[in-house]
């Protein structure tokens, strides 16, 4: 996407300003988004994202800029503005580029640049819409969305790195709204992965519609959620957002290096119940959060974060490695050329255990079963997090009683990790978007159903 | 080739295809600085440009965008938008406005030239971090920064519209992490201005420190029903989360619970809510919306009754009404509606009345993006703040949740204060409002 001689000229210029390290991240992405509403196509949108990110490192200082232009003079101008306060004699010389293409672990076939497959995607969304509406005449509205992206990147750096990669993402979602004339409630189901539209051979629009409608109907008859501290059983798949928020963000060197994570000095220590082992794995074939190489050009890895309750690794990018001394883990990620890379999660999950679902429920006198989770957020400095329950049930005397609505779970990472006492066998992953300092990146969360012995439930009852 | 020439070429190609269209071109430049341990941790310089095209052909709408500005990409932009339109359902209500207005904001007012140097801005970033880090018990200042951004939007249409707005925003922010024994807390604040000299680092540092120090010893309070006052930073966020209640687009889509409630009492009679886009004190100022319709003041709730939804030309046509100048469309998005800057009329309650007896002041809510359902109005958020009595803070409060239904909460307004406050981002101006009987879990 960028001429090698031009990249060489620009990076050499960056080093001539006195930078210890210079990098160009070139991106050209195609996007296509189809929206349906009221059983009709509402919109088809498409776009071209193109830009070049420029990173200079002077000691521990990171200078970053970007532009949509490809002229060498514009790239040098940005470098000049960035380095204006740090100019010094050259410290290092440019290493000759040694091009290497990553091994493709996530093959994609029906990719966007070949065919947007609009007719096929619309047919999928309409089938999901029909399934949801067929579930009940209380389903009053549906929204469908299918989004595909083909991201092509090229990275050059002053250490001689020159590599390219292509990432193909696709995600289809249906939201169902149930209404009884008095109240409204929503349900949602989504499938996605790091592959092309061939995903349609793996997903079932009827299941998508049925599941979205089922959640909406459950929530329509849900009662106010009890509040207070109580045990909570958290469902598999997207329930793993609890670990993502409570712990994952706190293990990124973006927070660790600043000592803005409560775990920054806990390497090797027990930070969780011994029932907990957790992984961040970027290598899982065609998973939503996977990558071949990270956005700094390093082959990604499978990183064991916690083993039997003990902290075993952080998520480390290039800068984090320099600041903390830990080895890089192929975790340098960014949303686009508009962001400098930072240590980020990929597919993050608690490994399956051996507890039975019925045993978890029957062990609770008064608590909540959070079957489906929504999003959440965390403050890394204190570990305080919150996340929303989007499908929940009240448990009493060891039995699930009735659905509850509008509940938030809050706690701190260190506290909740020690409260996870039972982990089940029904492991699954779910896809989401994670927002942080380097933008929104695709990440998977996951777990088997697990039990937290005590957490604050915020409800209205 | 100039931007104007590129726009003409794009719209000529749209016309040649027998379609109508409008084109948004966004350009921007920004500087972002962050400090850590007395040195710059981030120094970011950016320039950006994006073309966003909407075409309408045979009553079908298609959109496309491109950040690449070469001739080939801009031809593809038009062709892709036309192709996308061919898949869309017929939408009889969405039109390119027959609007040949020439509209332009005043650069001297909204985007003043600024003589501050990069060195001065760096010095400000370092000063903020150093002064806050020097305060007692501050472990570090993990989040801080100074940003200077200038954004320019141009809107052109095949019917002759030429609109241009340009605005500058300088802002700084700081968050302190304080530790004392086994307690820790992180809070902060920001400031926004159009000129560098209007930023006040001393006030920023003092406020950020005080916010954090005051909450450090916070603890949960017993679960129960409390009168609650959301402070001037949080109340606009709460209204923003549920702003769909004013959306004509959501009403058209059948998901706005206020769709059939125009003229009905939906809130306590003390509440009057307006959108005031022409208030130049705010950063939500807008001379025109993204369709090129001139912006205007609009009363949304008048003494408790829903008096208007916000409309673009499409939703207005659907409801046989007139656009209220609230059309939104970014280069990458389709036509929607959005508020400019929300203001709530001052009430009559003085401080003594507003702060009588026991109540909870909420200064922070977490989970705003995930803990709310704008369709049903249900919410459940993590919260922190202060338990107060007769205007005096009795106890800092952390580790609680507040939950309820926003649309029911609007009917439980006990008192509205007599003084309006801008939030720090100057996007909304509201008085303190005391809500009765909100569920708190501790």
Boltz contact constraints between the chains, C-beta under 6 A:
constraints:
  - contact:
      token1: [A, 37]
      token2: [B, 253]
      max_distance: 6.0
  - contact:
      token1: [A, 40]
      token2: [B, 89]
      max_distance: 6.0
  - contact:
      token1: [A, 41]
      token2: [B, 87]
      max_distance: 6.0
  - contact:
      token1: [A, 41]
      token2: [B, 88]
      max_distance: 6.0
  - contact:
      token1: [A, 41]
      token2: [B, 89]
      max_distance: 6.0
  - contact:
      token1: [A, 43]
      token2: [B, 334]
      max_distance: 6.0
  - contact:
      token1: [A, 44]
      token2: [B, 84]
      max_distance: 6.0
  - contact:
      token1: [A, 44]
      token2: [B, 87]
      max_distance: 6.0
  - contact:
      token1: [A, 45]
      token2: [B, 63]
      max_distance: 6.0
  - contact:
      token1: [A, 46]
      token2: [B, 64]
      max_distance: 6.0
  - contact:
      token1: [A, 46]
      token2: [B, 80]
      max_distance: 6.0
  - contact:
      token1: [A, 46]
      token2: [B, 84]
      max_distance: 6.0
  - contact:
      token1: [A, 47]
      token2: [B, 65]
      max_distance: 6.0
  - contact:
      token1: [A, 47]
      token2: [B, 332]
      max_distance: 6.0
  - contact:
      token1: [A, 48]
      token2: [B, 66]
      max_distance: 6.0
  - contact:
      token1: [A, 48]
      token2: [B, 68]
      max_distance: 6.0
  - contact:
      token1: [A, 48]
      token2: [B, 73]
      max_distance: 6.0
  - contact:
      token1: [A, 49]
      token2: [B, 67]
      max_distance: 6.0
  - contact:
      token1: [A, 50]
      token2: [B, 67]
      max_distance: 6.0
  - contact:
      token1: [A, 50]
      token2: [B, 68]
      max_distance: 6.0
  - contact:
      token1: [A, 61]
      token2: [B, 40]
      max_distance: 6.0
  - contact:
      token1: [A, 62]
      token2: [B, 42]
      max_distance: 6.0
  - contact:
      token1: [A, 63]
      token2: [B, 43]
      max_distance: 6.0
  - contact:
      token1: [A, 64]
      token2: [B, 44]
      max_distance: 6.0
  - contact:
      token1: [A, 65]
      token2: [B, 45]
      max_distance: 6.0
  - contact:
      token1: [A, 65]
      token2: [B, 46]
      max_distance: 6.0
  - contact:
      token1: [A, 66]
      token2: [B, 46]
      max_distance: 6.0
  - contact:
      token1: [A, 67]
      token2: [B, 47]
      max_distance: 6.0
  - contact:
      token1: [A, 68]
      token2: [B, 49]
      max_distance: 6.0
  - contact:
      token1: [A, 68]
      token2: [B, 67]
      max_distance: 6.0
  - contact:
      token1: [A, 78]
      token2: [B, 45]
      max_distance: 6.0
  - contact:
      token1: [A, 81]
      token2: [B, 45]
      max_distance: 6.0
  - contact:
      token1: [A, 82]
      token2: [B, 43]
      max_distance: 6.0
  - contact:
      token1: [A, 82]
      token2: [B, 45]
      max_distance: 6.0
  - contact:
      token1: [A, 118]
      token2: [B, 87]
      max_distance: 6.0
  - contact:
      token1: [A, 141]
      token2: [B, 254]
      max_distance: 6.0
  - contact:
      token1: [A, 141]
      token2: [B, 255]
      max_distance: 6.0
  - contact:
      token1: [A, 184]
      token2: [B, 375]
      max_distance: 6.0
  - contact:
      token1: [A, 184]
      token2: [B, 376]
      max_distance: 6.0
  - contact:
      token1: [A, 185]
      token2: [B, 376]
      max_distance: 6.0
  - contact:
      token1: [A, 186]
      token2: [B, 375]
      max_distance: 6.0
  - contact:
      token1: [A, 227]
      token2: [B, 223]
      max_distance: 6.0
  - contact:
      token1: [A, 227]
      token2: [B, 441]
      max_distance: 6.0
  - contact:
      token1: [A, 228]
      token2: [B, 223]
      max_distance: 6.0
  - contact:
      token1: [A, 228]
      token2: [B, 441]
      max_distance: 6.0
  - contact:
      token1: [A, 258]
      token2: [B, 142]
      max_distance: 6.0
  - contact:
      token1: [A, 259]
      token2: [B, 140]
      max_distance: 6.0
  - contact:
      token1: [A, 260]
      token2: [B, 142]
      max_distance: 6.0
  - contact:
      token1: [A, 374]
      token2: [B, 370]
      max_distance: 6.0
  - contact:
      token1: [A, 375]
      token2: [B, 370]
      max_distance: 6.0
  - contact:
      token1: [A, 376]
      token2: [B, 370]
      max_distance: 6.0
  - contact:
      token1: [A, 377]
      token2: [B, 366]
      max_distance: 6.0
  - contact:
      token1: [A, 379]
      token2: [B, 186]
      max_distance: 6.0
  - contact:
      token1: [A, 381]
      token2: [B, 142]
      max_distance: 6.0
  - contact:
      token1: [A, 381]
      token2: [B, 177]
      max_distance: 6.0
  - contact:
      token1: [A, 381]
      token2: [B, 186]
      max_distance: 6.0
  - contact:
      token1: [A, 382]
      token2: [B, 184]
      max_distance: 6.0
  - contact:
      token1: [A, 382]
      token2: [B, 186]
      max_distance: 6.0
  - contact:
      token1: [A, 386]
      token2: [B, 366]
      max_distance: 6.0
  - contact:
      token1: [A, 386]
      token2: [B, 367]
      max_distance: 6.0
  - contact:
      token1: [A, 386]
      token2: [B, 382]
      max_distance: 6.0
  - contact:
      token1: [A, 388]
      token2: [B, 370]
      max_distance: 6.0
  - contact:
      token1: [A, 388]
      token2: [B, 371]
      max_distance: 6.0
  - contact:
      token1: [A, 405]
      token2: [B, 378]
      max_distance: 6.0
  - contact:
      token1: [A, 406]
      token2: [B, 378]
      max_distance: 6.0
  - contact:
      token1: [A, 406]
      token2: [B, 380]
      max_distance: 6.0
  - contact:
      token1: [A, 406]
      token2: [B, 403]
      max_distance: 6.0
  - contact:
      token1: [A, 407]
      token2: [B, 380]
      max_distance: 6.0
  - contact:
      token1: [A, 408]
      token2: [B, 367]
      max_distance: 6.0
  - contact:
      token1: [A, 408]
      token2: [B, 371]
      max_distance: 6.0
  - contact:
      token1: [A, 408]
      token2: [B, 380]
      max_distance: 6.0
  - contact:
      token1: [A, 408]
      token2: [B, 401]
      max_distance: 6.0
  - contact:
      token1: [A, 410]
      token2: [B, 382]
      max_distance: 6.0
  - contact:
      token1: [A, 410]
      token2: [B, 401]
      max_distance: 6.0
  - contact:
      token1: [A, 458]
      token2: [B, 380]
      max_distance: 6.0
  - contact:
      token1: [A, 458]
      token2: [B, 401]
      max_distance: 6.0
  - contact:
      token1: [A, 458]
      token2: [B, 403]
      max_distance: 6.0
  - contact:
      token1: [A, 458]
      token2: [B, 441]
      max_distance: 6.0
  - contact:
      token1: [A, 459]
      token2: [B, 403]
      max_distance: 6.0
  - contact:
      token1: [A, 460]
      token2: [B, 403]
      max_distance: 6.0
  - contact:
      token1: [A, 460]
      token2: [B, 439]
      max_distance: 6.0
